[in-house]
Amino acid sequence: MIAEKLHVHPSTITREINRNGYSRYHNYKPAIAQQRAEFRWRNRKLPRRFKEEEKKLARELLEKDYSPDQIVGYCRRKGIKMVSHETLYQWIWWDKRHGGDLYFAHPYHSWERGSNENTNGLARQYIPKGSDFDDITDEFLEQVEVILNSRPRRRYDYKTPDEMFRHLTGLDGLCYV
């Protein structure tokens, strides 16, 4: 009946009550609903436009084989505000020459990043979940890194990550053995 009088679909009224009603009974007071709507409007996240110098820097870093994640981290560390690697991907040309397709895992979807989760599990042998990183030295972390990168992996036909790195890049830079 209200929807008919306002010439809107009934679901519009339902959404408004669910969004701006209060308490578990969805009591609706127009003044409170207006305040809530204004609060959401003031606190909305607006899309960010990138400046040309930011785009230029990102392209330069891509040419140096930085990953989108590395570019975003680098730019954040320098006080340059890039929103995320998803946003970066939207305006930067990316193809097989820059590492193939990009996929972004969803939060709390561990099955979308199996290799990462597997490596986390290996690291947990040395650093239990919930550990205080203030108590862990850089030297210890480096030891764990050496151990994990020197351990054979089934996914690499029982080669180590170090051996794969050397094979794929021709570099010896990250070898620990």
C-alpha positions as a printed Julia matrix, in Angstrom:
177×3 Matrix{Float64}:
  0.0     0.0     0.0
  2.81    2.45    0.86
  4.68    1.44   -2.29
  1.6     2.1    -4.41
  1.12    5.57   -2.92
  4.78    6.41   -3.54
  4.76    4.79   -6.99
  7.7     2.5    -6.21
  8.18   -1.25   -6.12
  7.46   -2.9    -2.72
 11.06   -4.15   -2.52
 12.2    -0.5    -2.48
 10.26    0.04    0.74
 11.63   -3.19    2.24
 15.22   -2.22    1.43
 14.74    1.25    2.93
 13.36   -0.19    6.17
 16.13   -2.8     6.38
 18.84   -0.24    5.64
 17.62    2.63    7.81
 15.38    1.03   10.41
 16.75    0.54   13.88
 16.59   -2.25   16.41
 15.94   -5.85   15.52
 12.3    -4.99   14.81
 13.33   -2.5    12.11
 11.43    0.39   13.66
 11.46    3.21   11.16
 11.73    6.88   12.05
 12.2     9.24    9.11
 14.53   11.61   11.0
 16.84    8.75   12.04
 16.71    7.26    8.55
 17.75   10.63    7.09
 20.67   10.89    9.53
 21.85    7.4     8.61
 21.6     8.12    4.88
 23.56   11.38    5.29
 26.22    9.6     7.36
 26.68    6.94    4.66
 26.87    9.64    1.99
 29.57   11.59    3.88
 31.62    8.46    4.59
 31.37    6.78    1.2
 34.54    5.7    -0.55
 35.0     7.52   -3.81
 37.0     6.11   -6.7
 40.46    7.63   -6.94
 41.85    9.17  -10.1
 45.54    8.52  -10.73
 47.84   11.34  -11.7
 49.98   10.94  -14.79
 53.21   10.82  -12.75
 51.81    7.91  -10.72
 50.94    6.04  -13.92
 54.4     6.75  -15.31
 56.09    5.45  -12.14
 53.97    2.29  -12.17
 54.85    1.62  -15.81
 58.54    2.1   -15.05
 58.35   -0.35  -12.17
 56.54   -2.86  -14.39
 59.38   -2.6   -16.88
 61.7    -3.53  -13.98
 59.54   -6.66  -13.5
 57.91   -5.49  -10.26
 54.65   -7.29   -9.55
 51.5    -5.18   -9.01
 51.68   -6.01   -5.31
 55.3    -4.82   -5.16
 54.4    -1.61   -6.99
 51.59   -0.83   -4.57
 53.82   -1.56   -1.55
 56.65    0.55   -2.95
 54.33    3.46   -3.67
 52.73    3.3    -0.2
 56.19    3.3     1.4
 57.07    6.48   -0.58
 53.73    8.3     0.69
 52.26    7.89   -3.02
 48.67    6.83   -2.49
 47.76    4.01   -4.85
 44.59    2.3    -3.76
 45.34   -1.35   -4.51
 46.85   -3.67   -7.08
 43.32   -4.33   -8.37
 43.0    -0.63   -9.22
 46.51   -0.59  -10.61
 45.64   -3.48  -12.91
 42.63   -1.57  -14.29
 44.71    1.11  -15.95
 48.05   -0.56  -16.63
 48.58   -2.66  -19.7
 49.36   -6.17  -18.53
 49.99   -9.22  -20.63
 52.05  -12.4   -20.86
 55.3   -10.39  -21.11
 54.61   -9.09  -17.59
 53.9   -12.41  -15.94
 50.64  -13.64  -17.47
 47.15  -13.18  -16.16
 46.5   -11.65  -12.76
 44.1   -13.23  -10.32
 42.98  -11.69   -7.08
 42.01  -14.0    -4.23
 39.02  -13.09   -2.12
 39.42  -12.54    1.63
 38.89  -15.74    3.65
 39.05  -17.92    0.49
 42.22  -19.84    1.33
 41.57  -22.37   -1.46
 42.19  -19.58   -3.99
 45.82  -19.25   -2.9
 46.97  -22.79   -2.28
 50.7   -22.27   -2.69
 50.63  -19.34   -0.29
 48.63  -21.3     2.3
 50.97  -24.28    1.92
 54.0   -22.05    2.54
 52.29  -20.52    5.57
 51.79  -24.04    6.92
 55.5   -24.79    6.44
 56.46  -21.56    8.2
 54.18  -22.47   11.13
 56.55  -25.35   11.92
 59.02  -22.7    13.05
 56.77  -19.77   13.96
 53.53  -20.88   15.65
 50.33  -18.98   14.87
 49.81  -16.09   17.27
 53.57  -15.6    17.83
 54.68  -12.13   18.86
 56.95  -10.93   16.06
 58.61   -8.49   18.45
 60.27  -11.57   20.0
 61.47  -12.98   16.65
 64.8   -11.77   15.31
 65.58  -10.99   11.69
 68.33  -13.61   11.86
 65.82  -16.29   12.87
 63.48  -15.29   10.03
 66.4   -15.52    7.6
 67.2   -19.02    8.9
 63.58  -20.09    8.33
 63.71  -18.56    4.84
 66.86  -20.52    4.01
 65.37  -23.76    5.35
 62.1   -23.36    3.42
 63.75  -22.3     0.17
 66.14  -25.27    0.41
 63.38  -27.83    0.98
 62.24  -29.89   -2.06
 58.65  -29.42   -3.18
 56.45  -31.95   -4.95
 54.95  -29.21   -7.13
 58.45  -28.6    -8.55
 59.11  -32.31   -9.14
 61.07  -32.36   -5.87
 63.34  -29.5    -6.82
 63.8   -26.74   -4.24
 62.43  -23.21   -4.68
 66.06  -22.09   -4.97
 66.74  -24.55   -7.78
 63.6   -23.39   -9.58
 64.62  -19.77   -9.17
 68.05  -20.5   -10.68
 66.5   -22.53  -13.49
 63.91  -19.91  -14.4
 66.07  -16.8   -14.05
 69.62  -17.97  -14.62
 70.58  -16.05  -11.47
 72.29  -17.34   -8.36
 71.18  -14.42   -6.16
 68.79  -16.23   -3.82
 70.6   -19.52   -3.35
 71.38  -20.52    0.21
 72.77  -24.05   -0.13
